[in-house]
Amino acid sequence: MFVEQRRHTRLPLPPYFPEGSFHLETVRGGVRRRYSYLRACDVSASGIGLELPSPLEPGQPVTVRYTGSGGHLELTGEVVWCDRRGRPGGRPGLGRGGYRSYRAGVRFDPDAGERSARLFLTVQAGLRRVPPQAP
C-alpha cells in the first residue's frame, strides 16, 4: 500500500494551462540552459513537477519562473528526482512527436515560502478559470 508522504497538497495541471507559462533555468559546469514553456504536471507550496525534453540530475540547482496575467514569480530550488516518461499514444520515454520526454520533481528552497505559496495560490485561482477538459 502506498502512503502519501508529502506535507503540501499538489494541484494537478491540465496538459494545456492557458493562465500562465512555466520556464526553467539550470547552470551546470558553467553552462546555462533554459527551458521555455514547459508543461507543469503539478504544483504545491513546496515544489513542482515538470515535463522536460532532456534529463536533469538530482541535487542540481534550478530556477523556476512563472509568468501569467497576475505577474511574474521566480523561485529557486533543486531537482529531487528525474525519470524518463512516455505519454499516452507514444512509446515509453518518447512523446507523441517522437522526442524524449522526462518528468522531474523540483523542491523549492525553504526560504522561498512566501513566493512558493503565492505560486500555489495563483495556479489554484487560474485552475478555477480554466474550463474542464475532455478526457
C-alpha positions in Angstrom: 0.0 0.0 0.0 1.3 3.5 -1.0 1.2 6.1 1.7 1.4 9.8 0.6 4.3 11.5 2.5 4.1 15.0 1.1 3.5 17.8 3.5 1.6 20.0 1.0 -1.3 19.4 -1.3 -0.5 19.1 -5.0 -2.6 20.7 -7.7 -2.6 18.6 -10.9 -2.5 20.8 -14.0 -4.1 20.1 -17.3 -1.8 19.5 -20.3 -2.7 23.0 -21.6 -2.8 25.6 -18.8 -3.7 29.0 -20.5 -3.4 31.1 -17.4 0.4 31.2 -17.4 3.7 29.7 -18.5 6.5 27.9 -16.7 10.2 28.2 -17.5 13.3 26.5 -16.0 16.9 27.6 -15.9 19.9 25.4 -14.9 23.6 26.1 -14.6 25.9 23.1 -14.7 29.7 23.3 -15.3 29.4 26.9 -16.2 26.9 26.1 -18.9 23.5 27.9 -18.6 20.5 26.0 -20.0 17.0 27.4 -20.4 13.8 25.5 -21.0 10.8 27.7 -22.0 7.1 27.0 -22.0 7.3 23.7 -20.1 4.4 21.6 -19.1 3.9 21.7 -15.4 2.3 18.5 -14.3 1.5 19.6 -10.7 2.3 22.4 -8.3 2.4 22.5 -4.5 3.6 25.1 -1.9 6.9 23.3 -1.7 7.6 22.1 -5.3 6.6 21.4 -8.8 6.5 18.5 -11.3 7.7 19.4 -14.8 7.9 17.6 -18.1 11.2 18.2 -19.9 12.8 17.3 -23.2 16.1 16.3 -21.5 17.1 14.8 -18.1 18.2 16.7 -15.0 20.4 15.4 -12.2 19.1 15.0 -8.7 20.6 17.7 -6.5 21.0 20.1 -9.5 20.1 23.7 -8.6 17.4 25.2 -10.8 15.4 28.4 -11.1 11.7 28.1 -11.9 9.9 31.1 -13.5 6.1 31.5 -13.8 4.7 34.2 -16.0 1.0 34.9 -16.0 -1.6 37.7 -16.2 -1.0 38.3 -12.5 2.7 38.9 -12.9 6.0 37.1 -12.7 7.3 34.8 -10.0 10.8 33.3 -9.7 11.7 30.5 -7.3 15.0 28.7 -6.7 15.1 25.0 -5.8 16.8 21.7 -6.6 15.9 18.6 -8.6 14.8 15.8 -6.3 14.2 13.2 -9.0 14.0 12.8 -12.8 12.6 9.9 -14.7 12.2 9.1 -18.4 8.5 9.0 -19.2 6.2 8.3 -22.0 2.9 10.0 -23.0 -0.3 8.3 -24.0 0.0 7.3 -27.6 3.8 7.3 -27.6 6.5 4.7 -26.9 7.9 4.7 -23.3 10.2 7.6 -22.9 9.1 9.2 -26.1 6.5 11.9 -26.5 3.9 11.9 -29.3 6.2 13.7 -31.6 9.0 11.2 -31.1 11.0 13.3 -28.8 12.3 12.1 -25.5 10.2 13.0 -22.5 11.4 13.3 -18.9 9.5 14.1 -15.7 11.3 15.9 -12.9 10.4 16.8 -9.4 11.7 20.1 -8.0 11.7 21.1 -4.4 11.6 24.9 -3.8 14.2 26.4 -1.4 12.7 26.6 2.1 13.4 30.4 2.2 11.1 30.9 -0.8 8.0 30.1 1.3 6.1 33.3 0.5 6.8 33.1 -3.2 6.0 29.4 -3.4 2.7 30.0 -1.5 1.9 32.8 -4.0 2.6 30.5 -6.9 0.3 27.8 -5.5 -2.5 30.3 -4.9 -2.0 31.9 -8.3 -2.2 28.5 -10.1 -5.2 27.5 -7.9 -7.1 30.6 -8.9 -6.1 30.0 -12.6 -7.5 26.5 -12.4 -10.8 27.8 -11.3 -11.0 29.9 -14.5 -10.0 27.1 -16.9 -12.9 25.1 -18.3 -12.8 21.4 -17.7 -11.0 19.4 -20.4 -12.4 16.3 -22.0 -10.6 13.1 -21.1 
